[in-house]
Amino acid sequence: MNKPNVKITNTTNEGITGLLAEPRRRKILEWLKEEGSARVRDLSNAFEVSEATIRQDLERLEIEGSIIREHGGAHLRRMSSAPVGTMVLQHMENMDKKRLIGSYAASLVGNHETIIMDAGTTTTEVATRITDRVGMTVITNALNIAIILGAAPGFAVHLPGGQFKSPTLSISGDHAVEYFKNIYAGKLFLATAGVGAETGLTYPSFADLELKKAMIKAASHVYLVADSTKVNKSSFTRLGALELINSFITDDGISDQDAKEFERRGVEVLIAR
């Protein structure tokens, strides 16, 4: 399946301009949970509101205990350095669904394959279930996945260079994008924050969009792995339409209507049970 050029935009079905304060603050918090920190100037440009408005948003989030403000921006409040020290990701919701998806996705991986693995809790579940494969080449931007598979015999694991993001234990930035431009793999297991027939694939911030674009172009077959709570959920930035992916592996929480609409748009829907 030939993939079209990826169009990157910061619009979802909710819109950004004129976004009400509370939804905007939720999206700012999603951004910080993904990136770890943000500058007032960047948030102002992204949400198309004044820097004074962003400062008020950050002040409110700090009062709620979610973030810590600093000069020119803010960073996510962390109770400890546990995510980095223990290689445990922060987004651990719906793990029963993610384990089922991880098991199903792993069943599609044979020996002697070259695959790309995106960062995320669901892709990590895939990684933990393929450690018995042999002759594997894995390219990943996820430090925890690299450690899991790098310890398994018969795996050649490759990491791009770039900037380390502690909330997602991942590598990002221009160097990582350039690295994937020189890669070819049979399969990509891709994560997302939200997916819908109309909104396509959406993410909490701009930072990884170019990287995901490069991953998609580098793979022959793109498997989106996401639990059903991500269906019809829109995050801040839009990567592109459903046609960017070939298959969607999810759980039986997806409605028949949504599954049929995905299939109508050319996406194979695979249900993990």
C-alpha positions as CSV (number, residue, x, y, z in Angstrom):
1,M,0.0,0.0,0.0
2,N,1.5,3.3,-1.1
3,K,1.4,5.9,1.6
4,P,0.7,9.6,0.8
5,N,2.7,12.5,2.0
6,V,2.1,13.2,5.7
7,K,0.5,16.5,6.4
8,I,1.2,17.9,9.8
9,T,-1.1,20.5,11.3
10,N,-2.1,21.6,14.8
11,T,-5.8,21.2,14.3
12,T,-8.2,18.6,15.6
13,N,-12.0,18.5,15.4
14,E,-12.1,20.7,18.5
15,G,-10.0,23.5,16.9
16,I,-7.3,25.4,18.7
17,T,-8.2,29.0,18.1
18,G,-10.8,30.1,20.6
19,L,-10.4,26.9,22.7
20,L,-12.0,27.4,26.1
21,A,-9.7,27.8,29.1
22,E,-10.3,24.4,30.7
23,P,-9.9,22.3,27.5
24,R,-6.8,24.3,26.7
25,R,-5.3,23.6,30.1
26,R,-6.0,19.9,29.7
27,K,-4.2,20.0,26.4
28,I,-1.3,21.9,27.9
29,L,-1.0,19.3,30.6
30,E,-1.1,16.5,28.0
31,W,1.8,18.4,26.2
32,L,3.8,18.5,29.4
33,K,3.2,14.9,30.2
34,E,4.6,14.0,26.8
35,E,7.5,16.5,26.6
36,G,8.3,17.1,30.3
37,S,8.6,20.9,29.8
38,A,7.5,23.7,27.6
39,R,8.2,27.4,27.0
40,V,5.5,30.0,27.3
41,R,6.4,31.3,23.9
42,D,5.9,27.9,22.2
43,L,2.6,27.3,23.9
44,S,1.4,30.8,23.0
45,N,2.2,30.1,19.3
46,A,0.7,26.7,19.3
47,F,-2.6,27.6,21.0
48,E,-2.8,31.0,19.3
49,V,-3.4,32.9,22.5
50,S,-1.3,35.6,24.3
51,E,1.6,34.8,26.5
52,A,-0.3,36.4,29.3
53,T,-3.1,33.9,28.8
54,I,-0.6,31.0,28.8
55,R,1.0,32.3,32.1
56,Q,-2.5,32.3,33.7
57,D,-3.1,28.7,32.5
58,L,0.3,27.6,33.9
59,E,-0.5,29.4,37.2
60,R,-3.7,27.5,37.5
61,L,-2.1,24.2,36.7
62,E,0.6,24.9,39.3
63,I,-2.1,25.6,42.0
64,E,-3.7,22.3,41.1
65,G,-0.3,20.6,41.7
66,S,0.3,19.3,38.2
67,I,3.2,21.4,37.2
68,I,6.0,23.7,38.4
69,R,6.4,27.1,36.8
70,E,9.9,28.4,35.9
71,H,11.2,31.5,34.2
72,G,9.8,31.5,30.7
73,G,7.9,28.2,31.0
74,A,7.0,25.2,33.1
75,H,7.8,21.6,33.7
76,L,5.8,18.6,34.8
77,R,5.8,17.9,38.5
78,R,7.3,14.5,39.2
79,M,7.0,12.7,42.5
80,S,10.4,11.1,41.9
81,S,12.8,10.1,39.2
82,A,11.2,6.6,39.1
83,P,10.3,6.6,35.3
84,V,13.9,7.0,34.3
85,G,15.5,5.1,37.1
86,T,13.2,2.1,36.8
87,M,12.4,2.4,33.1
88,V,8.6,2.5,34.0
89,L,6.5,4.6,31.7
90,Q,4.0,7.1,33.2
91,H,0.9,6.2,31.1
92,M,-0.1,2.9,32.6
93,E,-3.9,3.1,32.2
94,N,-5.9,0.3,30.6
95,M,-3.0,-2.2,30.9
96,D,-5.3,-5.2,30.6
97,K,-6.3,-4.0,27.1
98,K,-2.7,-3.1,26.2
99,R,-1.4,-6.6,27.2
100,L,-4.0,-8.2,24.9
101,I,-3.0,-5.9,22.1
102,G,0.7,-6.5,22.8
103,S,0.2,-10.3,22.6
104,Y,-1.8,-10.1,19.4
105,A,0.8,-7.8,17.7
106,A,3.6,-10.0,18.8
107,S,2.0,-13.0,17.1
108,L,2.5,-11.2,13.8
109,V,6.2,-11.0,14.2
110,G,8.3,-13.9,12.9
111,N,12.0,-14.7,13.1
112,H,14.6,-12.9,11.0
113,E,12.5,-9.7,10.6
114,T,13.5,-6.1,10.6
115,I,10.9,-4.0,12.4
116,I,10.5,-0.5,13.8
117,M,9.0,0.0,17.3
118,D,7.6,3.4,18.4
119,A,7.8,4.5,22.0
120,G,4.8,3.9,24.3
121,T,3.2,1.5,26.8
122,T,1.4,-0.6,24.2
123,T,4.5,-1.0,22.0
124,T,6.4,-1.9,25.1
125,E,3.9,-4.7,25.7
126,V,4.7,-5.9,22.1
127,A,8.4,-5.9,22.8
128,T,8.2,-7.9,26.0
129,R,6.5,-10.7,24.0
130,I,9.0,-11.1,21.1
131,T,12.1,-11.8,23.1
132,D,12.1,-15.4,22.0
133,R,12.5,-14.5,18.3
134,V,15.8,-15.1,16.5
135,G,17.7,-13.2,13.9
136,M,15.8,-10.0,14.6
137,T,16.8,-6.4,13.8
138,V,14.8,-3.8,15.7
139,I,15.0,0.0,15.3
140,T,13.4,1.9,18.1
141,N,13.3,5.4,19.5
142,A,12.3,4.0,22.9
143,L,15.2,3.5,25.4
144,N,13.2,1.0,27.5
145,I,12.4,-1.1,24.5
146,A,16.0,-1.1,23.4
147,I,17.0,-2.4,26.9
148,I,14.3,-5.1,26.9
149,L,15.3,-6.4,23.4
150,G,19.0,-5.6,23.6
151,A,19.2,-8.2,26.5
152,A,17.6,-10.9,24.4
153,P,19.9,-13.2,22.4
154,G,19.6,-13.0,18.6
155,F,18.5,-9.3,18.6
156,A,20.4,-6.5,16.8
157,V,18.9,-3.3,18.3
158,H,19.5,0.2,16.9
159,L,18.7,3.5,18.5
160,P,18.8,6.9,16.7
161,G,20.6,9.9,18.2
162,G,18.7,12.9,19.5
163,Q,17.2,14.4,22.6
164,F,16.0,12.2,25.4
165,K,12.5,12.7,26.8
166,S,12.1,11.3,30.2
167,P,8.3,11.1,30.4
168,T,8.2,8.7,27.4
169,L,11.7,7.3,27.8
170,S,12.2,8.1,24.2
171,I,14.6,9.8,21.7
172,S,13.3,12.7,19.7
173,G,14.6,15.6,17.5
174,D,16.0,16.2,14.1
175,H,18.9,13.7,14.4
176,A,16.4,10.9,15.0
177,V,14.3,12.0,12.0
178,E,17.3,11.9,9.8
179,Y,18.3,8.5,11.1
180,F,15.0,7.0,10.1
181,K,15.2,8.5,6.6
182,N,17.9,5.9,5.9
183,I,16.0,2.9,7.3
184,Y,13.8,0.3,5.6
185,A,11.8,-2.2,7.7
186,G,9.0,-4.7,7.0
187,K,6.8,-3.6,9.8
188,L,6.2,-0.6,12.1
189,F,4.3,-0.8,15.4
190,L,3.1,2.8,15.9
191,A,1.6,4.4,19.0
192,T,-0.9,7.2,19.2
193,A,-2.7,9.4,21.7
194,G,-5.9,9.4,19.7
195,V,-7.4,8.0,16.5
196,G,-10.7,8.6,14.7
197,A,-12.2,8.3,11.3
198,E,-12.4,12.0,10.9
199,T,-9.5,13.3,13.0
200,G,-7.0,10.6,11.9
201,L,-3.9,10.2,14.2
202,T,-3.4,12.8,16.9
203,Y,-0.7,13.5,19.5
204,P,-0.1,15.7,22.5
205,S,2.6,17.9,21.0
206,F,4.5,18.8,17.8
207,A,7.8,17.3,18.8
208,D,7.5,13.8,17.5
209,L,5.4,14.4,14.4
210,E,8.3,14.5,11.9
211,L,9.8,11.5,13.6
212,K,6.6,9.5,13.2
213,K,6.4,10.6,9.6
214,A,9.9,9.3,9.0
215,M,9.0,6.0,10.7
216,I,5.9,5.6,8.6
217,K,7.8,6.2,5.4
218,A,10.5,3.7,6.4
219,A,8.1,0.8,6.9
220,S,6.3,-1.4,4.4
221,H,3.4,-2.2,6.7
222,V,2.2,0.1,9.5
223,Y,0.4,-1.4,12.5
224,L,-1.2,1.1,14.8
225,V,-1.5,-0.4,18.3
226,A,-3.9,1.4,20.6
227,D,-6.6,0.4,23.1
228,S,-10.2,1.3,22.4
229,T,-10.2,4.3,24.7
230,K,-8.1,6.1,22.1
231,V,-10.8,5.7,19.5
232,N,-12.6,9.0,18.7
233,K,-10.3,10.8,21.2
234,S,-8.4,13.8,19.7
235,S,-5.2,15.2,21.1
236,F,-3.5,18.5,20.2
237,T,-1.7,17.9,17.0
238,R,-2.8,16.0,13.9
239,L,-0.3,13.8,12.0
240,G,-2.6,12.8,9.2
241,A,-5.5,10.7,8.0
242,L,-6.2,7.0,8.6
243,E,-4.7,6.1,5.3
244,L,-1.3,6.5,6.9
245,I,-1.8,3.1,8.5
246,N,-2.4,-0.3,7.1
247,S,-3.8,-2.2,10.1
248,F,-5.2,-1.1,13.5
249,I,-4.8,-3.6,16.4
250,T,-7.1,-2.8,19.3
251,D,-9.4,-4.5,21.8
252,D,-13.0,-5.5,21.7
253,G,-14.1,-2.2,23.2
254,I,-14.2,-0.6,19.8
255,S,-17.8,-0.3,18.5
256,D,-18.9,-2.2,15.5
257,Q,-19.8,1.1,13.8
258,D,-16.3,2.5,14.3
259,A,-14.6,-0.8,13.2
260,K,-16.7,-0.8,10.0
261,E,-15.9,2.8,9.3
262,F,-12.2,2.2,9.7
263,E,-12.5,-0.8,7.4
264,R,-14.5,1.3,4.9
265,R,-11.5,3.7,4.8
266,G,-9.1,0.9,3.9
267,V,-7.7,0.1,7.4
268,E,-7.7,-3.5,8.5
269,V,-9.1,-3.8,12.0
270,L,-7.6,-6.6,14.2
271,I,-9.3,-7.3,17.5
272,A,-7.2,-8.6,20.3
273,R,-9.1,-10.9,22.7
